[in-house]
């Protein structure tokens, strides 16, 4: 499916549970992807998000278990609650420097293996990467001041360096990280 250049908003639940949808190209006129817009589109493996998108709603791609990679456009400032939760095949995501916060459960239960968080991010919400058990490597920049609760719980992290800028680490932030052998604070 291709969403043309006359559409500015993809409404809440617009394509929710479209089980046969495999690819989507979101035109450059779209500014907002609504809540659960592509919820449980299990066959969706390819998404091209237009450069004008500023907001990816709560659970926008939740449960898209075939989604492999995502490039988030440069105008997006936050990745909302559960935006990519349950995207178990999602192994690659590019987060732009415009993003200042990664919300609650944004990438919970994904297939991410490594992650570079840009210098613009100041907070990482609770459970943001929880149960992403393939996540072995993460770079936390000096801009981050808050690491939420259970953020990296049940991941495959082997080592982590927490920068001086961090003033708060939530409870269970690294719970059940059985491969974690080195922590530098």
C-alpha positions as CSV (number, residue, x, y, z in Angstrom):
1,X,0.0,0.0,0.0
2,X,1.1,3.6,-0.7
3,X,-0.3,6.5,1.2
4,X,-0.3,9.5,-1.2
5,X,0.9,13.0,-0.8
6,X,-2.5,14.4,0.0
7,X,-2.9,12.6,3.3
8,X,-1.7,14.4,6.4
9,X,-2.8,12.0,9.2
10,X,-3.1,8.3,9.5
11,X,-5.9,8.0,12.1
12,X,-6.1,5.8,15.1
13,X,-6.4,2.1,14.2
14,X,-6.6,3.0,10.4
15,X,-5.0,-0.3,9.3
16,X,-5.3,-2.2,12.5
17,X,-5.3,-6.0,12.1
18,X,-4.8,-5.9,8.3
19,X,-3.3,-9.3,8.3
20,X,-2.4,-9.4,4.6
21,X,-0.7,-6.0,4.5
22,X,3.0,-6.7,3.7
23,X,4.5,-3.3,2.7
24,X,3.5,0.3,3.4
25,X,5.0,3.5,2.0
26,X,3.9,6.6,3.9
27,X,4.0,9.7,1.8
28,X,5.9,12.9,2.7
29,X,2.8,14.8,3.5
30,X,1.9,12.6,6.4
31,X,2.7,14.3,9.8
32,X,1.0,12.0,12.2
33,X,0.7,8.2,12.5
34,X,-2.2,7.6,14.9
35,X,-2.6,5.3,17.9
36,X,-2.4,1.6,16.9
37,X,-2.6,2.7,13.2
38,X,-0.9,-0.6,12.1
39,X,-1.6,-2.7,15.2
40,X,-1.2,-6.4,14.7
41,X,-0.4,-6.2,11.0
42,X,1.4,-9.5,11.3
43,X,2.6,-9.7,7.7
44,X,3.9,-6.2,7.5
45,X,7.6,-6.6,6.9
46,X,8.6,-3.3,5.1
47,X,7.7,0.3,6.2
48,X,8.9,3.5,4.6
49,X,8.0,6.5,6.7
50,X,7.8,9.8,5.0
51,X,10.1,12.7,6.0
52,X,7.3,14.9,7.4
53,X,6.2,12.6,10.2
54,X,6.6,14.2,13.6
55,X,4.5,11.8,15.7
56,X,4.3,8.0,15.9
57,X,1.4,7.2,18.2
58,X,1.1,4.8,21.0
59,X,1.2,1.2,19.7
60,X,1.4,2.4,16.1
61,X,3.2,-0.7,15.0
62,X,2.6,-2.9,18.0
63,X,2.5,-6.6,17.2
64,X,3.9,-6.2,13.7
65,X,5.9,-9.4,14.2
66,X,7.3,-9.6,10.6
67,X,8.6,-6.0,10.6
68,X,12.4,-6.2,10.1
69,X,13.8,-2.7,10.1
70,X,12.7,0.9,10.6
71,X,14.2,4.3,9.8
72,X,12.5,6.9,11.9
73,X,12.4,10.3,10.2
74,X,14.3,13.3,11.3
75,X,11.3,15.4,12.5
76,X,10.1,12.8,15.1
77,X,10.8,14.0,18.7
78,X,9.5,11.1,20.7
79,X,8.8,7.4,20.2
80,X,5.5,6.9,22.0
81,X,4.3,4.2,24.4
82,X,4.6,0.7,22.9
83,X,5.1,2.1,19.4
84,X,7.1,-1.0,18.2
85,X,6.2,-3.4,21.1
86,X,6.1,-7.0,20.1
87,X,7.9,-6.5,16.7
88,X,9.8,-9.7,17.4
89,X,11.6,-9.6,13.9
90,X,12.7,-6.0,14.3
91,X,16.5,-6.3,14.3
92,X,17.4,-2.8,13.1
93,X,16.1,0.7,14.0
94,X,17.7,4.1,13.2
95,X,16.7,6.7,15.7
96,X,17.4,10.3,14.5
97,X,18.9,13.1,16.5
98,X,15.6,14.8,16.8
99,X,14.2,12.3,19.3
100,X,14.4,13.5,22.9
101,X,12.6,10.6,24.7
102,X,11.9,7.0,24.2
103,X,8.7,6.2,26.0
104,X,7.3,3.4,28.0
105,X,7.5,0.0,26.3
106,X,8.5,1.6,23.0
107,X,10.7,-1.3,21.9
108,X,9.5,-4.0,24.4
109,X,9.9,-7.6,23.0
110,X,11.7,-6.7,19.8
111,X,14.5,-8.6,18.0
112,X,17.0,-5.7,18.3
113,X,20.6,-6.9,18.6
114,X,22.3,-3.6,19.1
115,X,21.3,0.0,19.5
116,X,22.8,3.5,19.3
117,X,20.7,6.0,21.2
118,X,21.3,9.5,19.8
119,X,22.8,12.4,21.8
120,X,19.4,14.2,21.8
121,X,17.7,11.6,24.0
122,X,17.4,12.7,27.7
123,X,15.1,10.0,29.0
124,X,14.4,6.3,28.4
125,X,11.0,5.2,29.8
126,X,10.1,2.2,31.8
127,X,10.3,-1.2,30.0
128,X,11.5,0.5,26.8
129,X,13.6,-2.5,25.7
130,X,12.3,-5.1,28.2
131,X,12.4,-8.7,27.0
132,X,14.3,-7.8,23.8
133,X,16.5,-10.8,24.6
134,X,18.7,-10.5,21.5
135,X,19.8,-6.9,22.6
136,X,23.5,-7.5,23.4
137,X,24.9,-4.0,22.8
138,X,23.6,-0.5,23.6
139,X,25.3,2.9,23.6
140,X,23.8,5.3,26.2
141,X,24.9,8.9,25.4
142,X,25.9,11.7,27.8
143,X,22.6,13.4,27.2
144,X,20.5,10.8,29.1
145,X,19.6,11.8,32.6
146,X,16.9,9.2,33.4
147,X,16.9,5.4,32.8
148,X,13.5,4.1,33.7
149,X,12.5,1.0,35.6
150,X,13.0,-2.4,34.0
151,X,14.3,-0.7,30.8
152,X,16.8,-3.4,29.9
153,X,15.3,-6.3,31.9
154,X,15.6,-9.7,30.3
155,X,17.9,-8.5,27.5
156,X,21.1,-10.1,26.3
157,X,23.3,-7.2,27.3
158,X,26.9,-8.2,28.0
159,X,28.2,-4.9,29.2
160,X,26.9,-1.4,29.8
161,X,28.5,2.0,30.4
162,X,26.3,4.5,32.3
163,X,27.4,8.1,31.6
164,X,27.9,10.8,34.3
165,X,24.8,12.6,33.1
166,X,22.5,9.9,34.5
167,X,20.9,11.0,37.8
168,X,18.2,8.3,38.1
169,X,18.2,4.6,37.3
170,X,14.8,3.0,37.9
171,X,14.1,-0.2,39.8
172,X,14.9,-3.5,38.0
173,X,16.5,-1.5,35.2
174,X,18.8,-4.4,34.4
175,X,16.9,-7.3,36.0
176,X,17.5,-10.8,34.8
177,X,20.3,-9.7,32.4
178,X,22.0,-13.1,32.8
179,X,24.8,-12.3,30.2
180,X,25.7,-9.0,31.8
181,X,29.3,-9.2,33.0
182,X,30.5,-5.6,33.1
183,X,28.9,-2.4,34.3
184,X,30.7,1.0,34.3
185,X,29.1,3.8,36.2
